[in-house]
Amino acid sequence: MAGERGLPVLEIGPGTGMLTAALLEAEATVTAVEIDRGLVSILREREDLSAAEIVESDILTYDLRAFAGRAQHWAACGNLPYYITTPILFALLECEPQPARIVAMIQREVADRLTAGPGSAAYGALSVVVAYRARASRLMTLRPTAFYPRPQVDSTVVVLERYTEPPVCPRDPGAMLRLIRAAFAYRRKTLANALELGDPSTPRARTAAALAAIGKPPEARGESLSLDDFSRLADNLT
């Protein structure tokens, strides 16, 4: 994130502040959100981190939209806790205004989902939302031996660069994002059944007709649809 002097950066889980110090050295404007009170005290006592705003909060309850509204053009980074990586990424990707860039260390399995395509086992709601919002790439993968204590999984550093112009333009982006979430809420169900289970006001017959309009069979499942399919389906359902 160097090269953008003064860029507001939201750091998630700064720990003892190693990355925080590097961000400040690169002249970023850092807001670091840490849930551990003991670590917050350590961070606030470090003179070299005095320019950073240290916030004691759970990132999932932190007012992300208020931060984004103040920052406008901003970035996010951090070593994301594995057990809440997906909800954190969804929160960042669905926030308005969106971060221009996300750099995060995540579980390799989740990194696989970021770039998965239709029909693959890793493909899901996160795959589609990432495809809509950003260009995803991998910087490196680290084995458990790179950490102490050692985790049980490999870790991957990923970069998500926000699209200036999204690859699809649904009439109602919010409706499309809700559709994507609903499509994978009941993964073993057909899309028509999943949408009706999630919202009885979307009967199976209506979804089947919308699927037919985009050239898909009535028994199609969410994992068989591409981002473009979801965009066109959302337009036919709204």
C-alpha positions in Angstrom: 0.0 0.0 0.0 3.0 2.2 -0.3 2.9 4.9 -2.9 -0.3 6.5 -1.8 0.7 8.9 0.9 -1.9 9.5 3.5 -4.1 6.7 2.2 -6.6 5.7 5.0 -5.9 2.1 5.8 -8.1 -0.1 8.1 -5.9 -2.7 9.7 -7.7 -5.7 11.1 -6.2 -7.5 14.0 -2.8 -5.6 14.3 -1.5 -7.9 17.1 1.7 -6.4 18.5 1.9 -3.8 15.7 4.5 -5.0 13.3 2.4 -4.3 10.2 1.1 -1.1 11.8 4.6 0.3 12.0 5.3 -0.6 8.4 2.1 1.1 7.3 3.0 4.3 9.2 6.5 4.2 7.7 4.9 4.1 4.3 2.9 7.2 5.3 -0.5 5.6 5.4 -3.2 7.0 7.8 -3.8 3.9 9.9 -6.9 2.9 11.9 -6.1 -0.4 13.6 -9.0 -2.4 15.1 -8.0 -5.0 17.7 -10.4 -7.0 20.0 -7.8 -8.1 22.6 -7.6 -5.5 25.4 -4.1 -6.5 26.4 -2.8 -6.0 22.8 -4.6 -2.7 22.6 -2.7 -1.5 25.7 0.6 -2.6 24.1 -0.2 -0.8 20.9 -1.2 2.4 22.6 2.0 2.4 24.7 4.3 2.2 21.7 5.6 5.6 20.8 6.3 4.6 17.2 2.6 3.9 16.7 1.4 7.1 18.2 0.2 8.4 14.8 -2.2 5.4 14.4 -5.7 5.3 15.7 -6.0 2.2 17.9 -9.6 1.0 18.3 -10.6 -1.6 20.8 -13.4 -3.4 19.0 -14.6 -6.6 17.3 -14.2 -6.0 13.6 -17.6 -7.6 13.0 -19.3 -5.0 15.2 -17.1 -2.1 14.2 -19.0 0.6 12.3 -17.3 -0.1 9.0 -19.7 2.0 7.0 -19.0 5.1 9.1 -15.3 4.6 8.6 -15.7 4.1 4.8 -17.9 7.2 4.7 -15.2 9.3 6.3 -12.4 7.8 4.3 -14.0 7.5 0.9 -10.8 6.3 -0.9 -9.4 3.6 1.5 -7.8 0.2 1.8 -8.0 -2.7 4.2 -5.4 -5.2 5.4 -4.6 -7.7 8.1 -4.0 -11.3 9.1 -7.6 -12.3 9.3 -8.8 -14.7 12.0 -9.5 -17.9 10.1 -12.8 -18.6 11.9 -14.3 -15.3 10.8 -12.5 -14.7 7.5 -15.6 -15.1 5.3 -17.9 -12.7 7.2 -15.0 -10.1 7.3 -14.5 -10.3 3.5 -18.2 -10.1 2.9 -18.4 -7.0 5.1 -15.5 -5.3 3.2 -16.8 -6.3 -0.2 -20.3 -5.1 0.5 -19.4 -1.9 2.2 -20.0 1.4 0.4 -17.8 3.0 -0.5 -15.8 -0.1 -1.1 -12.1 -0.4 -0.3 -9.9 0.3 -3.3 -7.7 -2.6 -2.2 -7.7 -5.4 0.3 -4.5 -7.2 1.3 -5.0 -10.1 3.7 -3.5 -13.3 5.0 -6.2 -15.9 5.0 -6.5 -19.7 5.1 -5.5 -21.2 1.8 -8.8 -23.0 1.5 -10.6 -19.6 1.5 -8.1 -18.2 -1.0 -9.1 -21.1 -3.3 -12.7 -20.0 -3.0 -11.9 -16.4 -4.0 -10.9 -17.4 -7.5 -13.1 -20.6 -8.0 -15.3 -20.9 -11.1 -18.8 -22.3 -11.6 -19.1 -26.0 -11.1 -16.0 -26.4 -8.8 -16.3 -27.6 -5.3 -14.8 -24.3 -3.9 -17.3 -22.1 -5.8 -19.7 -20.3 -3.7 -21.3 -16.9 -2.8 -17.9 -15.5 -1.9 -16.5 -16.5 -5.3 -19.3 -14.6 -7.1 -19.1 -11.5 -4.9 -15.4 -11.3 -5.4 -15.8 -11.7 -9.1 -18.2 -8.8 -9.1 -16.2 -6.5 -6.9 -12.5 -7.0 -7.5 -9.6 -8.7 -9.3 -8.2 -11.3 -7.0 -4.6 -12.5 -7.0 -2.2 -14.4 -4.7 1.0 -13.0 -3.5 2.4 -16.0 -1.6 1.5 -19.2 0.4 3.1 -19.9 3.7 3.4 -23.3 5.4 2.5 -23.7 9.1 6.3 -23.8 9.9 6.4 -20.1 9.1 4.5 -19.3 12.3 4.7 -19.8 16.0 2.6 -21.4 17.3 2.1 -23.4 14.2 -1.5 -23.4 12.7 -3.0 -26.5 11.3 -3.4 -25.1 7.8 -1.5 -23.3 5.0 -1.9 -19.5 4.8 -2.1 -17.4 1.6 -1.6 -13.7 1.2 -4.2 -12.4 -1.3 -4.8 -9.0 -2.9 -8.2 -7.8 -4.0 -8.1 -4.8 -6.3 -11.5 -3.1 -6.7 -12.8 -2.8 -10.3 -13.2 0.7 -11.5 -16.1 -0.6 -13.6 -17.7 -3.9 -12.5 -17.8 -6.7 -15.1 -21.6 -6.8 -15.0 -24.2 -4.0 -14.5 -27.4 -5.4 -13.0 -30.3 -3.0 -12.7 -30.3 -3.4 -8.9 -26.8 -4.4 -7.6 -28.2 -4.9 -4.1 -30.8 -7.3 -5.3 -28.2 -9.3 -7.2 -26.0 -9.5 -4.1 -28.9 -10.7 -2.0 -29.7 -13.3 -4.7 -26.1 -14.6 -4.7 -26.2 -15.1 -0.9 -29.6 -16.8 -1.1 -28.5 -19.1 -3.9 -25.9 -20.7 -1.8 -27.7 -20.7 1.6 -29.1 -24.2 0.8 -26.3 -25.6 -1.3 -27.9 -29.0 -1.8 -31.1 -27.6 -3.1 -32.0 -26.4 -6.6 -31.9 -22.7 -7.0 -35.7 -22.5 -7.2 -36.1 -24.4 -4.0 -33.3 -22.4 -2.2 -34.8 -19.1 -3.1 -38.3 -20.1 -2.0 -37.0 -21.5 1.3 -35.1 -18.2 1.9 -38.1 -16.0 0.9 -41.6 -17.5 0.4 -42.4 -14.4 -1.7 -40.1 -15.9 -4.4 -42.0 -19.1 -5.5 -40.3 -21.8 -7.4 -42.4 -21.2 -10.5 -41.2 -17.6 -10.7 -37.6 -18.6 -10.3 -38.0 -21.3 -12.9 -39.5 -18.8 -15.4 -36.6 -16.4 -14.7 -34.1 -19.2 -15.2 -35.7 -20.2 -18.5 -35.4 -16.5 -19.6 -31.6 -16.8 -19.3 -31.4 -20.2 -20.9 -31.0 -22.2 -17.7 -33.0 -25.4 -16.7 -35.5 -25.2 -13.8 -33.4 -27.6 -11.8 -30.2 -25.5 -12.0 -28.2 -25.0 -8.8 -26.4 -21.9 -7.7 -23.0 -23.4 -8.2 -23.7 -23.8 -12.0 -24.3 -20.1 -12.5 -21.7 -17.5 -13.5 -21.6 -13.9 -12.4 -23.2 -12.9 -15.7 -25.9 -15.5 -15.1 -26.6 -14.0 -11.6 -26.8 -10.5 -13.0 -29.3 -11.5 -15.7 -31.3 -13.6 -13.3 -31.5 -10.8 -10.8 -32.8 -8.5 -13.6 -35.5 -11.1 -14.5 -36.6 -11.5 -10.9 -36.8 -7.8 -10.0 
